[in-house]
């Protein structure tokens, strides 16, 4: 069994090392602490070579889940790691032949259909890891469409997460800023487009709306140091945000709206100010219940941290935040106060589309 303290310390380190606002790091740390109040079962799956074991190693900072080198997968059966309230289920990768794939798929299906002592599904969430450096994701899509989705039943849209690993070599290593450990603009665009392509492909095949996050776990050869990771805090946040509602009541109370929070901070307003409280209530009480609400929220949390980081690097950041406040946030708040939630949503989407376009100018 893995050291519980080591696991949570490693997760905390991932948050602390993330290039996001300090206030956001504090909130994520609070969320991590709240996770200990409920037991969460997370299954990690994907095609062979997608980086499941590397992801676990990067989060833990250990070699507990041995990384496969060569064609033979190291994870030959479903492995369970009991980590205080968080249980990780590390599954074998598919793509090694029809016979082993059938056997592995059967084991995954059995685990997904397993019930706990209260009659609820044992597995709360399934994280499917895709390989960002290959074009043919057929094995992964078959895993999602033929194994995971049918096994999750009617509640499938709330239990499946998609993440794209190996962002650093997605363009064969080109356009990766090794010095700063982040993608350069061409690679950033490529990754955004890949995430959108995955979203469309899954929507076409299953009808589900998913918004993948991309990251780099960092590969580790035996006896060598772990390569730097990228965007792990975002992946962690993605997982935490997707925890079933009955298990994330305390978590929801600590989730921030990145851009609104950054704007309020620029004007010296506290985290519990009237504006932030109103926007959180709008998000949790109304937006989540809309047909596209969960997708919009997931997409927002995948892209907003980078936008805030770019704004904070600009010499005219004060003017940018003033414009966001006057042209968007103040009007959205007025709509909320008047009960016009749809107009608030439309304007907030318009704001994000505007900020997406502004990113290129801020580089």
Secondary structure, 3 states (H helix, E strand, C coil): CCCHHHHHHHHHHHHHHCCCCHHHHHHHHHHHHHHHHCCEEEEEEEECCCCHHHHHHHHHCCCCCCCCCCCCCCCCCCEEEEECCEEEEECCCECCCHHHHHHHHHHHHHHHCCECCCCCECCCEEEEEEECCCCCCHHHHHHHHHHHHHHHHHHHHHCEEEEEECHHHCCCCCCEECCCCEECHHHHHHHHHHHHHHHHHHHHHHCCCCCCEECECCCCCCCCCCCCCECHHHHHHHHHHCCCHHHCHHHHCCCCCHHHHHHHHHCCCCCCCHHHHHHHHHHHHCHHHCCCHHHHHHHHHHHHHHHHHHHHCCCCHHHHHHHHHHHHHHHHHHHHHCCCHHHHHHHHHHHHHHHHHHHHHHC
